Amino acid sequence: MTRFDETITDRKKFNSSYVILIAGTAALGGFLFGFDTAVINGAVSALYDAFNATSWAIGLSVSTALLGSAVGAFFAGQIADRYGRVKTMIIASILFTISAIGSGIAVGIGDFIFWRVLGGLGVGAASVIAPAYIAEVSPARYRGRLGSLQQLAIVVGIFIALLADYVIAVSAGSAANPWLFNIAAWRWMFWTEIPPAVLYGIGALRIPESPRYLVAQGREDDAASVLAKVEGGDVRAKVREIQQTVLRERKPKFSDLLSRSGGLLPIVWIGMGLSIFQQFVGINVIFYYSSVLWQAVGFTERDSLWITAITGAINILTTLIAIAFVDKFGRKPLLILGSIGMTLTLGTMSYVFSHADIVNGQPTLSGSAGLLALVAANLYVFCFGFSWGPIVWVLLGEMFNNKIRASALAVAAAIQWVANFLVSTTFPPLLSTVGLGTAYGLYATAAAISLFFVAFLVKETKGKELEQM
């Protein structure tokens, strides 16, 4: 009996705890993705004074990190196909760690932007590799729930970053004040990312490589060993099935994404569309600028940070709802419900801010108007949290076939970061020119269009094997 046959006969049962463990480890990249992009929220006001920076420079410190994420996402697919999913995670861990250290010791806006871009490369890589790896190690019947771990990790990372910002700012009196060892509080905000970044790298060293990648490398015995643990059943047949759907004679290339006519494959366009709409509904305006936003309409710095932390908690709870129902209801119904809810709540926010009083050039809400804006904003996050937040990552991880998954996901994720960059960069000018009402009106329009995009172009993937895609 060969080693391959022994693998098949010795391990028949699906090990759910093992699959959750390795998927959760991969999702740590999502945690750092969320943490790294949100941690700057509480430091924005302090950075103006610390570096004597202009609003454009501060905007660049936020937005250029997103461009770094686009670059990291674009090249992560090639790295993952050439060197493996696990090694890509380790590279991302190193980038996160260096960026966290550097951002906290920055002496000027120039080097601060450099460290943020470096972290952005890690974020981009993590945004590609986590959903791809989780999809490739998950049994079809659990893939939606396990794939949602990516978004759960992202929103937990956002929440923990915002909570850490709040605790540090309150303890110091302000993000600009000195805190432990007489070091400015905002610097500690960035250093809180170091422990999870290191833990991510350690965890990546202890999880198995993706069985789809192993088969593509001709390592069938190793792939069978992993499949026996994560799926059980007739592993030999599963390996043969994977062999028929992966590229073994050469490394995957971006040219594999092209159709015979020379353009991108339709499925790649759909993946890009999902990524664009996920960002064009304006979700990251809430998480990047919310503390500044709520201060602009009359709340104190402390209350604004607390409101932002509560919003992050709501995002976590609604992602748990998505995890509970994604494999029952399917991907498409949840996306449609989310689009409807976001259109209504963003429309409400647009109406409220369009009728706000302008005091010293800033919109000011009082009484019931302020309460309505708060409720609408959090209901909007609720609608995003059970739909477009997690479901897009689930779909991007599973909708592409084995030959193009890493490359197609890299393109879709890169486009997502470019869209994020556009939304995040244009929000401050929109705020100062046409106002919040018009800005939220644009996001509401994108949410309405996303409804038709899903209804007519997105196909249901619930319960399908990756080899059926």
C-alpha positions as CSV (number, residue, x, y, z in Angstrom):
1,M,0.0,0.0,0.0
2,T,1.4,3.4,-1.0
3,R,1.6,6.4,1.3
4,F,-1.1,8.0,-0.8
5,D,-3.5,5.0,-0.2
6,E,-2.7,5.0,3.5
7,T,-3.6,8.6,3.7
8,I,-7.0,7.9,2.2
9,T,-7.8,4.9,4.4
10,D,-6.5,6.2,7.7
11,R,-8.5,9.5,7.6
12,K,-12.1,9.3,6.6
13,K,-13.7,11.9,8.9
14,F,-14.0,15.6,8.3
15,N,-12.3,17.4,11.2
16,S,-14.4,20.6,11.8
17,S,-12.3,22.0,14.6
18,Y,-9.1,21.6,12.5
19,V,-10.7,23.4,9.5
20,I,-12.0,26.2,11.7
21,L,-8.5,26.6,13.3
22,I,-6.6,26.9,10.0
23,A,-9.3,29.1,8.4
24,G,-9.2,31.3,11.5
25,T,-5.4,31.6,11.3
26,A,-5.6,32.7,7.7
27,A,-8.4,35.1,8.7
28,L,-5.9,36.8,11.1
29,G,-4.8,38.5,7.9
30,G,-8.3,40.0,7.7
31,F,-8.0,41.2,11.3
32,L,-4.8,43.0,10.4
33,F,-6.4,44.3,7.2
34,G,-9.2,45.9,9.3
35,F,-6.9,47.0,12.1
36,D,-4.3,48.7,9.9
37,T,-6.8,50.6,7.8
38,A,-8.9,51.8,10.8
39,V,-6.2,52.6,13.4
40,I,-5.4,55.9,11.8
41,N,-9.0,57.1,12.6
42,G,-8.2,58.2,16.1
43,A,-4.8,59.7,15.1
44,V,-6.0,62.0,12.3
45,S,-6.5,65.1,14.4
46,A,-3.2,64.6,16.3
47,L,-1.2,64.2,13.0
48,Y,-2.1,67.7,11.9
49,D,-0.3,69.2,14.9
50,A,2.5,66.6,15.2
51,F,3.7,67.1,11.6
52,N,2.3,70.6,11.1
53,A,0.6,69.0,8.1
54,T,-2.0,70.3,5.6
55,S,-5.3,68.6,5.1
56,W,-4.0,67.3,1.7
57,A,-1.0,65.7,3.4
58,I,-3.2,64.0,5.9
59,G,-5.5,62.9,3.2
60,L,-2.5,61.4,1.4
61,S,-1.4,59.5,4.5
62,V,-4.8,57.8,4.5
63,S,-5.2,57.4,0.7
64,T,-1.6,56.4,-0.3
65,A,-1.8,53.4,2.1
66,L,-4.8,52.3,0.0
67,L,-2.8,52.6,-3.2
68,G,-0.1,50.4,-1.5
69,S,-2.9,48.0,-0.8
70,A,-3.9,47.9,-4.5
71,V,-0.3,47.2,-5.4
72,G,0.0,44.5,-2.7
73,A,-3.2,42.9,-3.8
74,F,-2.2,42.9,-7.5
75,F,1.1,41.1,-7.0
76,A,-0.1,38.8,-4.2
77,G,-1.8,36.5,-6.7
78,Q,1.5,35.9,-8.6
79,I,3.4,35.4,-5.3
80,A,0.8,33.0,-4.0
81,D,0.8,30.9,-7.2
82,R,4.6,30.8,-7.4
83,Y,5.6,30.4,-3.7
84,G,2.4,29.3,-2.1
85,R,-0.4,30.7,0.1
86,V,1.4,30.2,3.4
87,K,4.6,32.0,2.4
88,T,2.5,34.9,1.1
89,M,0.9,35.2,4.6
90,I,4.4,35.3,6.2
91,I,5.4,38.1,3.9
92,A,2.3,40.0,4.8
93,S,3.0,39.5,8.5
94,I,6.5,41.0,8.1
95,L,5.1,44.0,6.2
96,F,2.5,44.6,8.9
97,T,5.1,44.5,11.7
98,I,7.6,46.8,10.1
99,S,4.8,49.3,9.2
100,A,3.4,49.4,12.7
101,I,6.8,50.1,14.2
102,G,7.7,52.7,11.6
103,S,4.4,54.5,11.8
104,G,4.9,55.0,15.5
105,I,8.4,56.3,15.3
106,A,7.8,58.6,12.2
107,V,9.4,62.0,12.5
108,G,7.7,63.7,9.6
109,I,4.7,63.3,7.3
110,G,6.9,62.0,4.4
111,D,8.3,59.0,6.3
112,F,4.9,58.5,8.0
113,I,3.4,58.1,4.5
114,F,6.2,55.6,3.6
115,W,5.4,53.4,6.6
116,R,1.7,53.5,5.9
117,V,2.3,52.5,2.2
118,L,4.4,49.6,3.5
119,G,1.5,48.5,5.7
120,G,-0.8,48.9,2.7
121,L,1.2,46.4,0.8
122,G,0.6,43.9,3.6
123,V,-3.1,44.8,3.7
124,G,-3.4,44.2,0.0
125,A,-1.6,40.8,0.2
126,A,-3.8,39.7,3.1
127,S,-7.0,40.8,1.3
128,V,-6.1,38.3,-1.5
129,I,-4.6,35.4,0.3
130,A,-7.0,35.0,3.1
131,P,-10.2,34.5,1.0
132,A,-8.3,32.3,-1.5
133,Y,-6.8,30.1,1.1
134,I,-10.0,29.7,3.2
135,A,-12.0,28.8,0.0
136,E,-9.4,26.2,-1.0
137,V,-9.4,24.4,2.4
138,S,-13.1,24.6,3.2
139,P,-15.6,21.8,2.4
140,A,-18.4,23.2,0.0
141,R,-21.2,22.9,2.6
142,Y,-19.3,25.1,5.1
143,R,-17.4,27.4,2.7
144,G,-19.8,30.3,3.0
145,R,-19.6,30.4,6.8
146,L,-15.8,29.8,6.8
147,G,-15.3,32.4,4.0
148,S,-17.3,34.9,6.1
149,L,-14.6,34.6,8.8
150,Q,-12.5,36.9,6.6
151,Q,-15.0,39.7,6.9
152,L,-15.6,38.9,10.6
153,A,-11.9,39.2,11.2
154,I,-11.8,42.5,9.2
155,V,-14.6,44.1,11.3
156,V,-13.2,42.7,14.6
157,G,-9.9,44.3,13.6
158,I,-11.6,47.6,12.8
159,F,-13.5,47.5,16.1
160,I,-10.4,46.6,18.2
161,A,-8.4,49.4,16.5
162,L,-11.2,51.9,17.2
163,L,-11.5,50.7,20.7
164,A,-7.8,50.9,21.3
165,D,-7.8,54.4,19.9
166,Y,-10.6,55.4,22.2
167,V,-8.9,53.9,25.3
168,I,-5.6,55.4,24.6
169,A,-7.0,58.9,23.7
170,V,-9.2,58.9,26.8
171,S,-6.3,57.7,29.1
172,A,-4.0,60.4,27.7
173,G,-6.7,63.1,27.5
174,S,-6.3,63.4,23.8
175,A,-4.5,61.6,21.0
176,A,-2.0,64.5,20.8
177,N,-1.1,64.3,24.5
178,P,1.9,62.3,25.9
179,W,1.0,58.9,27.3
180,L,3.2,55.9,28.5
181,F,6.9,56.8,28.9
182,N,5.9,60.4,27.9
183,I,5.4,59.3,24.3
184,A,2.5,60.8,22.3
185,A,-0.7,58.8,22.5
186,W,-1.1,58.6,18.7
187,R,2.2,56.7,18.4
188,W,1.0,54.0,20.8
189,M,-2.1,53.6,18.6
190,F,0.0,52.3,15.8
191,W,2.2,50.2,18.0
192,T,-0.8,48.2,19.3
193,E,-0.7,46.5,15.9
194,I,2.6,44.8,16.5
195,P,1.5,41.8,18.7
196,P,-1.3,40.6,16.2
197,A,1.1,41.1,13.3
198,V,3.7,38.9,14.9
199,L,1.1,36.3,15.9
200,Y,-0.1,36.2,12.3
201,G,3.3,35.2,11.1
202,I,3.7,32.5,13.8
203,G,0.3,31.1,13.0
204,A,1.1,30.9,9.3
205,L,4.1,28.8,10.0
206,R,1.9,26.2,11.7
207,I,-0.9,25.7,9.1
208,P,-0.8,23.4,6.0
209,E,-0.5,24.6,2.5
210,S,-3.6,24.8,0.3
211,P,-4.4,21.4,-1.3
212,R,-5.2,23.1,-4.6
213,Y,-1.8,24.7,-4.7
214,L,-0.1,21.4,-3.7
215,V,-1.8,19.5,-6.5
216,A,-0.7,22.3,-8.9
217,Q,2.9,21.6,-7.7
218,G,2.6,17.9,-8.3
219,R,2.6,17.1,-4.6
220,E,-0.5,14.8,-4.6
221,D,0.5,13.0,-1.4
222,D,0.7,16.2,0.6
223,A,-2.5,17.4,-0.9
224,A,-4.3,14.1,0.0
225,S,-3.0,14.4,3.6
226,V,-4.5,17.9,3.9
227,L,-7.8,17.0,2.2
228,A,-8.2,13.9,4.5
229,K,-8.2,16.3,7.4
230,V,-10.3,19.0,6.1
231,E,-12.9,17.1,4.0
232,G,-12.5,13.3,4.5
233,G,-14.4,11.0,2.2
234,D,-12.9,9.7,-1.1
235,V,-9.7,11.8,-1.1
236,R,-8.2,10.0,-4.1
237,A,-11.1,11.0,-6.3
238,K,-10.9,14.6,-5.0
239,V,-7.3,14.8,-5.9
240,R,-8.0,13.5,-9.4
241,E,-10.8,16.1,-9.8
242,I,-8.5,18.9,-8.7
243,Q,-5.8,17.7,-11.1
244,Q,-8.2,18.3,-14.0
245,T,-8.9,21.9,-12.9
246,V,-5.4,23.3,-12.1
247,L,-2.5,24.4,-14.2
248,R,0.4,21.9,-13.7
249,E,2.4,22.3,-16.8
250,R,3.2,25.9,-16.1
251,K,2.7,28.7,-13.6
252,P,-0.6,30.6,-13.8
253,K,-0.3,34.0,-15.5
254,F,-2.5,37.1,-15.7
255,S,-3.0,36.3,-19.4
256,D,-5.1,33.3,-18.2
257,L,-7.8,36.0,-17.3
258,L,-8.2,36.9,-21.0
259,S,-10.9,35.5,-23.2
260,R,-10.2,34.4,-26.8
261,S,-11.3,37.8,-28.1
262,G,-8.6,39.4,-26.0
263,G,-10.7,41.1,-23.2
264,L,-11.1,40.0,-19.7
265,L,-13.2,37.0,-19.0
266,P,-16.8,37.9,-18.0
267,I,-16.4,36.3,-14.5
268,V,-13.4,38.6,-13.9
269,W,-15.5,41.7,-14.8
270,I,-18.2,40.5,-12.4
271,G,-15.6,40.1,-9.6
272,M,-14.3,43.6,-10.3
273,G,-17.9,45.0,-10.2
274,L,-18.6,43.4,-6.8
275,S,-15.4,45.0,-5.5
276,I,-16.2,48.4,-6.9
277,F,-19.8,48.5,-5.5
278,Q,-18.6,47.3,-2.1
279,Q,-16.6,50.5,-1.9
280,F,-18.7,52.9,-3.8
281,V,-21.5,52.6,-1.2
282,G,-19.1,54.6,1.0
283,I,-18.6,52.2,3.9
284,N,-15.1,53.3,4.6
285,V,-16.1,56.9,5.0
286,I,-17.7,55.7,8.2
287,F,-14.5,53.9,9.4
288,Y,-11.8,56.3,8.2
289,Y,-13.4,59.6,8.9
290,S,-16.2,59.0,11.4
291,S,-14.5,60.5,14.4
292,V,-13.8,63.7,12.3
293,L,-17.3,63.5,10.8
294,W,-19.2,63.3,14.1
295,Q,-17.0,66.1,15.5
296,A,-18.0,68.2,12.5
297,V,-21.7,67.9,13.4
298,G,-21.2,68.9,17.0
299,F,-20.0,65.8,19.0
300,T,-16.9,66.0,21.2
301,E,-13.7,64.1,20.3
302,R,-14.4,61.6,23.1
303,D,-18.0,61.1,22.1
304,S,-17.1,60.8,18.4
305,L,-14.5,58.0,19.1
306,W,-17.1,56.2,21.3
307,I,-19.8,56.4,18.6
308,T,-17.2,55.0,16.1
309,A,-16.4,52.1,18.4
310,I,-20.1,51.3,18.8
311,T,-20.5,51.3,15.0
312,G,-17.6,48.8,14.9
313,A,-19.4,46.6,17.4
314,I,-22.6,46.7,15.3
315,N,-20.5,45.7,12.3
316,I,-19.3,42.6,14.1
317,L,-22.8,41.5,15.2
318,T,-24.2,41.8,11.7
319,T,-21.3,39.8,10.3
320,L,-22.2,37.0,12.7
321,I,-25.7,37.1,11.2
322,A,-24.2,36.7,7.7
323,I,-22.1,33.7,9.0
324,A,-25.3,32.1,10.3
325,F,-27.3,32.5,7.2
326,V,-25.0,32.6,4.2
327,D,-25.0,28.8,3.6
328,K,-28.8,28.7,4.2
329,F,-30.2,31.6,2.3
330,G,-27.3,31.8,-0.2
331,R,-25.1,34.7,-1.4
332,K,-27.4,36.5,-3.8
333,P,-30.5,37.0,-1.6
334,L,-28.3,38.6,1.2
335,L,-26.6,40.9,-1.3
336,I,-30.0,42.1,-2.7
337,L,-31.4,42.7,0.9
338,G,-28.3,44.6,1.7
339,S,-28.5,46.8,-1.4
340,I,-32.1,47.7,-0.6
341,G,-31.3,48.5,3.1
342,M,-28.2,50.6,2.2
343,T,-30.2,52.6,-0.4
344,L,-32.8,53.5,2.1
345,T,-30.5,54.4,5.0
346,L,-28.0,56.3,2.9
347,G,-30.9,58.2,1.3
348,T,-32.1,59.1,4.8
349,M,-28.6,60.3,5.8
350,S,-28.5,62.3,2.5
351,Y,-31.8,64.0,3.4
352,V,-30.9,64.8,7.0
353,F,-27.5,66.3,6.1
354,S,-28.9,68.2,3.2
355,H,-31.2,70.0,5.6
356,A,-28.6,70.6,8.4
357,D,-27.8,74.0,9.7
358,I,-24.5,75.4,8.6
359,V,-22.4,76.9,11.5
360,N,-18.9,78.3,10.8
361,G,-19.0,76.4,7.5
362,Q,-19.8,73.1,9.1
363,P,-23.1,71.2,9.1
364,T,-24.6,71.0,12.6
365,L,-27.4,68.6,13.7
366,S,-29.4,69.1,16.8
367,G,-32.2,67.3,18.5
368,S,-34.1,64.7,16.5
369,A,-32.0,65.3,13.4
370,G,-28.8,64.3,15.1
371,L,-30.5,61.2,16.5
372,L,-31.9,60.3,13.1
373,A,-28.5,60.6,11.5
374,L,-27.0,58.3,14.2
375,V,-29.7,55.7,13.8
376,A,-29.5,55.8,10.0
377,A,-25.7,55.5,10.0
378,N,-25.7,52.5,12.2
379,L,-28.6,50.8,10.3
380,Y,-26.5,51.4,7.2
381,V,-23.6,49.6,8.8
382,F,-26.0,46.9,9.8
383,C,-27.2,46.4,6.2
384,F,-23.6,46.4,4.9
385,G,-22.5,44.0,7.6
386,F,-24.8,41.1,6.8
387,S,-24.5,41.5,3.0
388,W,-21.8,43.3,1.0
389,G,-19.2,43.2,3.7
390,P,-18.8,39.4,4.1
391,I,-20.6,38.1,1.0
392,V,-18.3,39.8,-1.5
393,W,-15.3,38.2,0.1
394,V,-17.0,34.8,0.1
395,L,-17.8,35.2,-3.6
396,L,-14.4,36.4,-4.6
397,G,-12.9,33.4,-2.8
398,E,-15.1,30.9,-4.5
399,M,-16.5,32.2,-7.8
400,F,-13.3,31.8,-9.9
401,N,-12.1,28.4,-11.1
402,N,-8.9,26.7,-9.8
403,K,-6.8,27.8,-12.8
404,I,-7.4,31.6,-12.3
405,R,-8.5,31.9,-8.7
406,A,-5.4,33.6,-7.2
407,S,-4.8,35.9,-10.3
408,A,-8.5,36.8,-10.7
409,L,-8.9,37.5,-7.0
410,A,-5.8,39.7,-7.1
411,V,-7.2,41.8,-9.9
412,A,-10.6,42.1,-8.1
413,A,-9.0,43.0,-4.8
414,A,-6.6,45.5,-6.4
415,I,-9.6,47.2,-8.1
416,Q,-11.4,47.2,-4.7
417,W,-8.5,49.1,-3.2
418,V,-8.4,51.6,-6.1
419,A,-12.2,52.1,-5.5
420,N,-11.5,52.5,-1.8
421,F,-8.8,55.1,-2.6
422,L,-11.2,57.1,-4.9
423,V,-14.0,57.2,-2.2
424,S,-11.6,58.0,0.7
425,T,-9.7,60.7,-1.3
426,T,-12.8,62.4,-2.7
427,F,-14.8,62.5,0.6
428,P,-12.9,65.4,2.2
429,P,-13.3,67.6,-0.9
430,L,-17.0,66.6,-1.2
431,L,-17.4,67.5,2.5
432,S,-16.0,71.0,1.9
433,T,-17.6,71.7,-1.4
434,V,-21.0,70.1,-2.1
435,G,-21.6,68.9,1.5
436,L,-22.5,65.7,3.3
437,G,-25.9,65.5,1.9
438,T,-24.7,65.3,-1.7
439,A,-21.9,62.9,-0.7
440,Y,-24.3,60.4,0.9
441,G,-26.7,60.9,-2.0
442,L,-23.9,59.6,-4.4
443,Y,-23.3,56.6,-2.1
444,A,-27.1,55.9,-2.0
445,T,-27.1,56.0,-5.8
446,A,-24.3,53.4,-6.0
447,A,-26.2,51.2,-3.5
448,A,-29.3,51.4,-5.8
449,I,-27.3,50.4,-8.9
450,S,-25.7,47.5,-7.0
451,L,-29.2,46.0,-6.5
452,F,-29.6,45.6,-10.3
453,F,-26.0,44.5,-10.8
454,V,-26.6,41.6,-8.4
455,A,-30.1,40.7,-9.7
456,F,-29.0,40.4,-13.3
457,L,-25.3,39.4,-13.3
458,V,-24.4,37.5,-10.2
459,K,-25.0,33.8,-10.0
460,E,-25.6,31.8,-6.8
461,T,-22.6,29.7,-5.7
462,K,-24.1,28.1,-2.5
463,G,-23.2,24.5,-2.1
464,K,-21.1,24.2,-5.2
465,E,-17.6,22.6,-5.2
466,L,-14.7,24.8,-6.3
467,E,-14.2,22.4,-9.2
468,Q,-17.7,23.2,-10.5
469,M,-17.0,26.9,-10.8
